[in-house]
Structures are given as C-alpha cells and as structure tokens.
Amino acid sequence: MPDANGNQPPAARLAAHLAAAERIAVLSGAGMSTESGIPDFRSAQGIYATVASEDIFDLDAFQRDPQRFYAFARTFFDELWAAEPNPGHRALARLETEFGKRVDIATQNIDTLHQRAGSTLVHSLHGTIDTMSCPRCGAVCPSLDARPDLAAGRLPRCACGAVWKPDIVFFGEMLPERAMADALAAMRRADLVLVLGTSLAVYPAAMLPSHRPPAARLVLVNLTPTPLDREADLVCREPAGALLGQAIDILAGNPRPIPGDNA
C-alpha cells in the first residue's frame, strides 16, 4: 500500500518491474547468500575482515601452501554445504518456472544455491564448490569426496598424488570463458537487469550491467551504494532475499505483510 506521500513500498515497485519484464538478466553477489547463513567477503563482518586475508584465494599462495587454504576451507566449505536457498533464490526460480520469464543468472557466488533453488540458466562466473580438479592429471571429483580428509586436517589428494584444487576461480585465474560470454549475451538482450547483493567492486563481473540495452530497466538491491545507483530505475537498500520473496508473492497475488505497512 502507498505511504502518506503516495509512494509504493520497494517490494511492490520491484514486483511491477518483474511483471513487465520478459528477459531478465541477473548479477548476484555475496549479499544474495548472506540470508542463507553464508558470510560475505568485504563487509566489516565479512570473511576478509574476520577470518582470513584476501590472499586466501590467491592462486600462487594456494600453490605454495595449500594447507593454509584448506585449514580455512574446512569450516568455510561446511558452511556452504549446509546452506539452503533463501526466498530470493527461490523467487528467481519461480520467475522462470511459474511465470514463464527467461531468467539468466550471472553469479559471483560459488555456493550453487541458485541451481539448488531450481534456476536453470546459471552462469557461474567464479566457479563452483561442487567439484575439484587435479592440476597434474586433470581428473575431476565431487568436492564432497574430500570432506573426510578436510575433517581430519589432511590435504585432499588425487590418486596421482597431487593436491586437489577446488573448481573456484582464484585471484590470478581467468574467469570461465563460456560463463562470461553467456552472461554478457544475457545482459545485451535483457529488458530488465537485476543487480542483487553486490557493490559492483569486483571486475570483470562488475561491468556486466553496463552492457544492457538502452531501453532495459535497471534495478539495484544492495545494502550499500554502488557505482550504478544514479543510473538505476529502482534502488533498494534491503536484504535481497527477503525483498525478492515479498515481490514474487505480490506477483503471485499472495502478498506477505511488508514491514512498515500498517494498513
């Protein structure tokens, strides 16, 4: 319901943008998954400020001392494996499965929560936690196979003796070429671009929304400012999961109470 000044709540405004769109391109960041219990990286309470320095994901550092990375990963991977999709992940999947929208999701997250929620067009820009690869022989295995070694404090090793490397993109590695190309193509054909839970500080992913068509609408949902705020049709300083959940319920005709709406 509109407030005293006639303004619609953010969830209602977002729902209107979703209803009008047919081709939605999403860029999701760490803030998309914090409501699933996964910490972000760059906030004051994030991983880099509280648990590990940024070079924990540096490729050279991993190659020199994989034990340091896996000491961190023992807890971090357990958090990722235990997490469940939140209302925002499920809302994006519902746009595809219930409302017939084309929803391409370029995600900087490695947690696979978009896929587990049911989205089918997910472009994992920074790789995935699901698998590990051997840098020596090229073998691939499910990451869960390494869980006993991690729990025991051992380095997970391939049968050839080399240490497994998670299939996530470390600093010093190129982004997956196919994922980036598909994400770019999705942005270029979109009539609505959603930027969810990212401050647009990490490149080259941060440049993707700038490739949207001139007529495409831009919606930013992030707790802190981004470089594209002034270009956006809608900026929401709300948790992305909760807001998307409210918006999809409005779209489905079953709105939940919106905080601050006393009507």
GUDO-918274 format. One record per residue (C-alpha): residue number from 1; z, y, x. Coordinates in steps of 0.05 Angstrom, whole numbers. Example, Ala and Ser with C-alpha at 12.3 -4.5 7.8 and 13.67 -1.06 7.14 Angstrom:
BEGIN
1/156/-90/246
2/143/-21/273
This chain:
BEGIN
1/0/0/0
2/-15/70/27
3/43/111/54
4/63/180/30
5/4/211/66
6/-46/162/36
7/-54/121/100
8/-65/46/94
9/-19/1/136
10/-51/-25/200
11/-58/-96/172
12/-97/-71/112
13/-142/-29/156
14/-154/-88/202
15/-169/-132/142
16/-222/-83/118
17/-257/-86/186
18/-254/-162/185
19/-282/-165/115
20/-342/-121/133
21/-360/-159/196
22/-405/-220/204
23/-408/-226/280
24/-341/-216/313
25/-332/-215/388
26/-260/-221/413
27/-230/-207/481
28/-160/-236/484
29/-108/-227/538
30/-37/-249/555
31/-8/-208/497
32/-44/-254/449
33/1/-312/471
34/69/-279/481
35/86/-294/408
36/76/-367/425
37/131/-362/478
38/85/-354/538
39/105/-295/583
40/53/-244/603
41/39/-225/674
42/41/-150/684
43/94/-121/637
44/164/-103/661
45/187/-171/635
46/125/-208/658
47/115/-263/709
48/97/-217/767
49/159/-175/756
50/209/-231/745
51/185/-298/771
52/131/-293/823
53/88/-243/860
54/15/-234/843
55/-8/-275/903
56/19/-338/870
57/-52/-343/841
58/-87/-325/906
59/-136/-378/929
60/-123/-370/1003
61/-48/-374/991
62/-57/-437/950
63/-98/-470/1004
64/-47/-452/1058
65/14/-473/1018
66/1/-510/952
67/74/-530/949
68/93/-457/935
69/45/-454/877
70/67/-520/848
71/141/-501/853
72/123/-443/806
73/76/-485/764
74/130/-537/749
75/162/-490/698
76/101/-449/681
77/58/-508/662
78/114/-537/619
79/115/-472/580
80/40/-475/569
81/41/-548/548
82/99/-535/500
83/69/-473/467
84/37/-475/398
85/-16/-430/367
86/14/-369/333
87/-10/-335/268
88/-61/-294/308
89/-94/-356/339
90/-96/-388/270
91/-123/-325/237
92/-183/-323/285
93/-197/-396/270
94/-193/-383/195
95/-244/-326/200
96/-292/-379/225
97/-274/-439/182
98/-255/-406/116
99/-293/-341/115
100/-358/-361/149
101/-355/-309/205
102/-384/-321/273
103/-324/-310/319
104/-336/-313/394
105/-272/-310/434
106/-274/-290/507
107/-204/-304/531
108/-168/-288/596
109/-115/-339/577
110/-113/-409/606
111/-68/-439/552
112/-123/-467/506
113/-85/-442/444
114/-148/-414/413
115/-181/-482/418
116/-120/-518/391
117/-118/-470/332
118/-188/-492/313
119/-234/-438/341
120/-299/-470/366
121/-333/-413/405
122/-282/-400/460
123/-306/-374/528
124/-250/-386/578
125/-261/-331/629
126/-203/-351/674
127/-209/-426/667
128/-163/-475/633
129/-99/-512/645
130/-127/-575/614
131/-158/-603/677
132/-152/-606/752
133/-207/-616/804
134/-205/-646/874
135/-232/-597/926
136/-251/-655/972
137/-287/-707/929
138/-300/-668/865
139/-262/-714/819
140/-232/-686/755
141/-169/-708/719
142/-127/-684/659
143/-72/-638/683
144/-21/-677/643
145/-32/-735/691
146/1/-693/745
147/63/-679/703
148/106/-736/734
149/91/-710/804
150/108/-639/785
151/173/-660/752
152/193/-698/815
153/174/-639/860
154/116/-676/892
155/47/-648/905
156/-3/-679/856
157/-56/-714/897
158/-124/-745/883
159/-137/-817/903
160/-174/-789/963
161/-110/-756/987
162/-128/-683/974
163/-83/-639/931
164/-109/-627/861
165/-127/-555/844
166/-118/-532/771
167/-183/-511/738
168/-158/-439/731
169/-191/-381/765
170/-151/-357/825
171/-158/-289/857
172/-215/-298/907
173/-256/-342/860
174/-315/-323/816
175/-308/-326/741
176/-344/-384/708
177/-416/-361/703
178/-431/-394/636
179/-368/-368/603
180/-381/-297/626
181/-454/-300/604
182/-436/-326/535
183/-381/-274/527
184/-429/-218/547
185/-482/-243/498
186/-430/-245/442
187/-409/-173/455
188/-481/-150/454
189/-495/-180/385
190/-427/-164/353
191/-417/-118/293
192/-342/-118/306
193/-306/-123/373
194/-232/-141/374
195/-191/-128/437
196/-126/-167/429
197/-65/-166/474
198/-97/-138/537
199/-91/-69/570
200/-161/-77/599
201/-136/-74/670
202/-168/-137/699
203/-242/-137/716
204/-295/-160/704
205/-268/-183/636
206/-245/-112/620
207/-316/-86/620
208/-339/-134/565
209/-324/-88/505
210/-366/-33/536
211/-428/-77/524
212/-420/-74/448
213/-478/-45/408
214/-472/29/389
215/-461/12/315
216/-408/-41/328
217/-337/-24/307
218/-282/-29/359
219/-210/-49/342
220/-155/-50/395
221/-90/-86/382
222/-43/-78/442
223/28/-54/452
224/8/-6/508
225/-51/43/516
226/-119/20/542
227/-177/59/573
228/-217/49/509
229/-167/76/459
230/-206/140/448
231/-270/102/432
232/-237/55/381
233/-245/57/306
234/-175/29/299
235/-117/25/349
236/-56/-15/331
237/8/-16/373
238/30/-81/341
239/41/-153/365
240/-29/-183/357
241/-7/-249/327
242/35/-220/271
243/-16/-166/254
244/-75/-215/251
245/-34/-262/208
246/-20/-207/159
247/-92/-184/159
248/-120/-254/145
249/-71/-263/88
250/-95/-197/57
251/-167/-222/65
252/-148/-287/30
253/-115/-249/-27
254/-45/-273/-9
255/-14/-215/29
256/55/-222/60
257/103/-163/58
258/86/-113/113
259/146/-84/150
260/158/-12/127
261/122/-22/60
262/176/-11/7
263/130/-15/-53
